[in-house]
């Protein structure tokens, strides 16, 4: 029997569930990229807000590339369970915040209509770094943008303006430095080219706050779903599994109303940058280091890699000696305690966070996770041996050509195997050989790799 609104009564009492009337909740949030992370993080916060009495914050999820999540959640009325794991403990809750999942390539009009509806106040995003369709110089790649959210959002904003409606808050929840500012700049580029009449309205009535998000959400597999079914008595194809820890820091700059997230642990601040930088350079930087070095050492999971003394020391060095001095903390932000907390979280075997999941899309992740820290090290005369070790492991990952999941993977593997490492490094950093560099602005780091 499958989880659904009419089967909830079959759940055992130890499974928590929402207590609000789902059908009475307006669709106040449209979310692009409704994968496991969103369901374990932002949707979980929306669920908690509505359970506490906030109204009108149900979520319309949008998938851009695959029907998988729609197939998982729509037959279940949008319901799914979130299971928090720690050690041998596992606590599950049914999340009611998601009402539907739309597949954009087949439901273009429905997506536009949801955003253009007066009930919608927030459009949020977890589309990964590559979903923002940035060219190598940081500008909008219009060819790639046409396959992302830009046409849908641009059309919807034009309808809102024409109807005299309020603007919306565009809330990026992806691991991008200054993600709100990046989203605002790229969306402005799209609007100026494709809908110039909307440009002034967008600038004056919509906002793009920056955010920092933190919760480890491993990719779930069939064994996870089978174990959950045995424990709760219902099959949940949309289940997500995560850690108990969760953090969300948002620049308090909304275009209109929002849930009272501050009552549920969300930090609403004037400046997200210190939290964002710490997360990218310390958590994400250490994760990527453990991923490439751990895979090379034959490990599959983060907890295995961090149990290796050499890799744990590398990750610690990256966080404490290389990344931490590059960050100006916010008042009360203890970065040494943060590093200790991260190592404890990484070591939890209950999460089973796969290294190959973290290793995906390296060309999109490495600049903000490693290179910005390395530039600061070079500028101030500090060593960055851990980052250099990580880069070397990533280069070998490309050279081996196996399990490379990256938007530039095919090109890079062919280049490495055909012309060698020097050509690969040049393509990444300085565009030698007539190629545009993947990472312009980081040529000062080339001596570290020679």
C-alpha positions, 0 to 999 in steps of 0.5 A: 500500500502506498502513502497517500492522503487516504492511507495516512490512517494506516501509519503507526503512531510513532510517525509524525504528521502535519496537523493542518488542512492541506486543501485550505492552503493556497500555493504561495511558493513555486519551487524550481528543482524539487529534488531531495534537498528541497524536500528535506530543507525548504519544504520541511520549513514550510511544513513547520510554519503551516503546522504552527498556524501560518496559512497559504504557503503550500508548494507547487514544485517544478521539475525542469528535466525529468518526470521522476519526482512527479512520478514519485509524489503526484500519485501520493498527493504530494505527500512524502516522509522525511526521516532524520537519521543519527547513529541507530535512531531514525525518526520519520514525519509526513510532510504535507507542504508539497501539493503538486509537481509540474513537469515544465517541458510538458506543462509550460502554461501551468507553471507560468500560471502558478507564478502569475497567480496572486497567491504566489509570493515566493519563487525558490530554486534548487537547480544546482550551479549549472541550472543558472546557465552561466557562461565562463565569464559569468554572464548568461548563456542564453542557449542554455538559459532557454532550457532552464527556468528563465523563459517560464519565469520571464513570461510569468513576471510579464503577466504579473506586471500586466495584471497590476500584481505585486512583485515576488521574492526570488529565493535562490537556495543553491550553493553559489557565492552571493546567490541572490545577487547572481540570480538578480543579475542573470534574470535581469539579463534575460528580461532586458533581452527577452522582455524589456518592458518588464525590466523597470518593474522587476527592478522595483518590485521583485527582490532576490535575497541571498541565502545560505542553506545547510543540511546533508541529504544523501541520495536515497536508494531502493534499500532505504525505501524498503527499510522505511516500508518495513518500519511504517507499513506504507510504500513511499516512493518520494521519501527523503533521508537526512541528518538532524542538523539543519540551518537556513540563513536568509537576507531579510529582503522580501518583496512581500509576505513570507512565512514566519520562518524565524520561529522555526530556526531560520536566521533572518539577517542583514548580511548572509555573506559570512555564513555563505562563505563559511559554508562554501569554503569549509563544509563544501570545500571539505566535502569536495576534498573528501569526495575526490581523494576518498574515491581515489582511495577506494571509499564510497561514503563520506564517513569512510573517507573521514575515518581515514586519518590522512584524509581527515587531516587534509580536510581539517587543514583545508578548513582551519588553516586555509579556509578559515583565515579567508572568512570574516565571521559575523558577530557570534559566528565561531568558525573553529566550533563550526569546523569541529561540528562539521567533522562530527557530522561527516563521521556519522555512518547513518547518513551514508552520503555517497562520495560520487554524489558530491563529486558531480559537476566539479567544474561548477563547484570548484571555484567557490569551494576551493579556488577563492580560498586558494586565491586568498592564500596566495595573496596573503602568503599562506600555504594551501596544500590541502586544496592543491591535493584536492585539485590533483585528485580532481585532475586524476579523476578526469584523466581516468575518465570513469564516473565523471558526471559533469557538464564539461566532462566529455570535453575534459576527459577527451582533452586529458586523454588526448593532449595530457594534463598540461592541456587540461590545466590550461583549459581550466585556468587560462584558455591556452590553445584557443579555448575559453578558460573554464575558470577565468580570473584564477590564473595566479593559481597556475604555479601551484599545479606545476 
